Amino acid sequence: MPETAAPRIAVLVPCYNEEVAIGRVVQAFRAALPQATVYVYDNNSKDGTVAAARAAGAVVRTETLQGKGNVVRRMFADIDADLYLLVDGDDTYDATSAPAMVQLAVTQRLDMVTGVRKTPEEIAAAAYRRGHQFGNAMLTGLVRAVFGDRISDMLSGYRVFSRRFVKSFPALASGFETETEFTVHALELKLPVGEVVTPYKERPVGSTSKLRTYHDGFRILRMILALVQRERPLQFFSLAGLALLLGSAGLMVPVLLHFLETGLVPRLPTMVLAVGLAVMSFLAFACGLILDTVTRGRQEAKRMAYLAVPAPDFD
């Protein structure tokens, strides 16, 4: 890239009924990143979100499939840029952190920079609904334990991505679990990632959260379990096989001891169940071995798709 050329930056804002907040978000990011284009993708809002976003100077587009993941998939497919900054439209993230996140991505040539939320104690209860901090810590800890500990705020909606990341990202999620998918995609491909601590604040008066604590929490947990099964099949099915084998042993030992003492097998159904569980445990282990080979092939294909996108040249 020529010396005078700056990276093309797209600020991506998925929105649903954010009339109260979206104008401030667009104005704040236009001020923080004056060279960027701000795109607001409306997701069937029933209030004045579209008009407010246009009035603030955003490029407004529409995605009719409901859910944040569906909006992210559409944005990543439609927009061409060198760097993509994704942020929620609820005015809870600090736009003044955006230049530092972009700078880190450029200078260290990172594929993902996450805005790690830091909430002052005096407004923590207002910024986080009850259980959100605990849920985030629990889910982030689970992903760190399985996929690697390079991410400290998995559910942050404030991120900067490289073009390579965006154009190789499968975007299979449909809702709020898309943040989990970002994290696992980066960790599984061992992409260069970084973090910037950023203030996190409460929503403006009149704005309501679209996140349903328990419903979306269980969806995220289900996504994590599906990703473990998909990306770590040998470990997943080996644990399942071990559990079945232990169950089989627990049922078989009393029957076997009785047979050794008397030569009789009076509990035939128990023995049949124990044998069935043992067979299922070996089948689970075999499935894990086969799917592990398939997973390695998929990972190689994803890596090749990632490498097919030219590396950025910001020097």
N, C-alpha and C positions, 0 to 999 in steps of 0.2 A: 504494500500500500504506500502511495507517495507520502512524503513527510507532511504535506499540508492537509492530507485527507484525515478526517476524524472518523471514528467508527460510527456507523449508522445505528442509532439506538431507538428501539421501540418500547414504549411503556404500555404494558397490557393490563387492562382493568376489567375483569369480569364483573358484571353488575346484575343485581336483581332487587328492584324496589329500594333504591338508594338515593331518592330525590333529595333528601336532606343533606347527605354527605358528599355526593359525587362531584358537585361543583368545586368544593374545597380541595378535593383530591386532585382533580385535573389542574387547577390553578397552582397548587403546591408543587406538583411534579414538573409542570411547565417552567416554573421559576427555578427549581433545583437543577433541572436538565434542559436548558433552553434549546439545545441542539437536537433533542429527541422529539419524536412524534408520539402523541398520546392517543392510544386506541381504546375506546370503551365499547365492549361487546355486551349489548343488552340481552338478558335472558328472560324475555316475556314479562318485563316489568309492567305493573298496572298503575304506576304513579307517574310523576313527571321526570323520571330518571333521564330519558332520552333528551328531552328539551334542556334540562339542566346541564347535561354533559356537552351538548352542542354549544350552548351559550358560553360555557367556560373555555371552549376552543378545542375540544377533542374531536377526533374522527370517530364517528359512531357507526357501529355495525350491529347486526342482529344474529343471534343463534337461538333457534326455536326448540331444540332438544334441551329439556330442563336438566340442570345440574352443572356444578362448577367444572367437573371433569370433561363434560361435553363441550363447554365453552372453551376450555384450555385446548382441547383437541382442534377445534375450529381455528382458534387464534394461531396456533403453531403451524397449521397447514396454510393459512391465508397470507401471513405476513412474512416478508423477507427483510432481514436486518442482520447486522453483525453481532449485536448484543440485544437481549430481550430482558426487560425488567418487568416482572410480574408482581402485582400488588392488588390487594382487595380494595373494593370501592367504598369501604365503611369509615374511612378517615381515622383508623386506629394506628396506622403505621406512619413513621416520621419521614417525610420526604427529604429532609436535610441529610439523611444518611445515604441517600441514593448516590451522590457523587463518590463517596468513599467505597461503596460496593462496586460501582463501575470501575473505579480506579484499581481496586484490588484485582478484579477480573482481568483487566488489561495488562497491568504490570506483571502479574504472576501467571498470565495465560491460563486462567481457570475456566472450567466448564460450568461450574455452579457456585454461586456465592449466596449463602443463606443469611437473612437478617434475623439474628438471634434476639428475641424479645426480652427487654429489660424493663420491668414495671416498677415505678416508685412505690414504696410500701403504703404511702398514704392513699393511693388510688388503686391498689392491687385488687381489692374486692370488687370495685366497679368495672375495672378492665377485664377481669376474668370472672366468668360466672362460676358458681359453686361447683367444685370438682374438676374444672377445666385444667388447672395447673397439675393436679394429681394425675389426671388422665393423660395429659401430654407427657409427663415424666414417665409414667408407666409404659406407654406405647413406644416412646422414644427409646427407653431402656431395653425393651424387647427387641427392637430392630437393631440397636447397637450390639446386643449380645449375639445376635444371629449373623448379621451382615457386616459388622465392623463399627468401631466407635469414633468415627470421624465427623459425626453430626450430633449436635447437642440440642437442637430444637426442630425435630422432624416435622411438626405440624405448622411451622411458620408459613404464612402466605406471602412473604416478602422475599423475593429471590431475583438474582440476575443469572441468566443463562447465556452460554455461547451459542452461535448458530449451529455448531456441530451437535451440541446436546439437543437442541430443539428439533432439528431435522432428522435425528435418529431415535427420538423418544417415541415409544409405541402408543402412549396415551390410551390405555384400555379402560381406565376408571371413568365413572360417570358422575361421581359426586365429590364430596370433600376428601375422600380417600386419595385423590390425585396427588396430594403432598407426599403421602407415603410412597407412591409410585415414583415420584421424582427422586426421593432419597435412595430407594433400593436400586433404581436404574443406575444412579451415579456410583453407588458402592459396589454393585455387582461387576460393573465394567472397570472398576478401579480408576475412575475419572478424577482429574485434579479438582478439588473442591476447597472452599474457604468459607469463613464466617466473619460477620461484622456485627457487633452488638449495637442494637438500635432501640431507642425508647418505644414503648408500647403504651397506648393511652386508651381511655374509655371512649365508647361511641358518642357522637354528638346527640344532644337531646332530640328525641323524635325519631331516632334511627333504632331499628330492632335487628337482633342477630338472626340469621337464617340457619345457624347451626343448631341442630337438635341434639342435646347433650348425649342422651343414652342411645338414641337411634343411630346417630352418626358415629358415636363412639364404637358401637358394636359393628357398624359397617367397616370402620377403619381396622378394628381387630380382625374381622373376617378377611379383609384384604391382606393383612400381614400374614395370617395363617395360609392363605392361598399363595402368597408370594414365597413363603417358606417351602410349601409343597412343590411349587413350580421351580424355584431356584436352588433348593437344597433337598432334592427328592431322596437321595441316599440316606441322609440323616433323618428325614421325616419318616420314611417307611421303615427304617431300621428301628426307630423308637417305637413305632406301631407294632412291628414284629416282635420286639422285645417284650412289650406289654402283653401281647397274645401268648408268647412262649411262657412268661411267668404265670399267666392265668392257667395255661395248660398244665404246667408243673404243679401248681397248687391243687388242681383237681386230681391229677394222676397219682401223686405220691401216696395219699391214703389208700387208694384202690390197689396200688402196687404192693404196699406193705401188707394189706389184708391178703392179697394173693400169695405172697411169699410165706405167710403164716399158715394159711388153710388150703391153698391150691384152688380156691374158688374166686369167682368174680361176681359177687351178688349185685354190684352197682354198675350194670352194663351201660345204661344211658350216660352215667357220669364219665365212664371210660371213653365212650364214643365221642362225647363232647370234648374231652381233653385231647383226643387224637385230632379231632377237627380243628381245634384251636392251634395245635402244633403245626398242622398242614398250612393253615392260614398264615401263621407267623413266617414260615419259609417262603410262601408266596409273596408276602409283603416285602421281604428282603429281596427277592428276585425282581419284583416291580421296581424297587429302589435302584437296583443295579442297572436295569434297562433304562429307566427314566433319567438316571444320572448321565448316561451316554447321550440321550436326546438333548438334555439341558446343555451339555457342553457344546453340542452342535449349534443350538440356538444362541448361546453366548458368543460363539465364534461369528455367527451371522450378524448379530447385533454389533459386534466390534468392527466387522468389515463395513457395515452400513455407517457407523460412526466415522471410520477412517475415509470413507468415500467422500465426505464433505471436506472441502479444502480447509486447512488450518488458517485461523485469522492471522493477519500480518499487521500489527499495530505499531511496529517499530518505525 
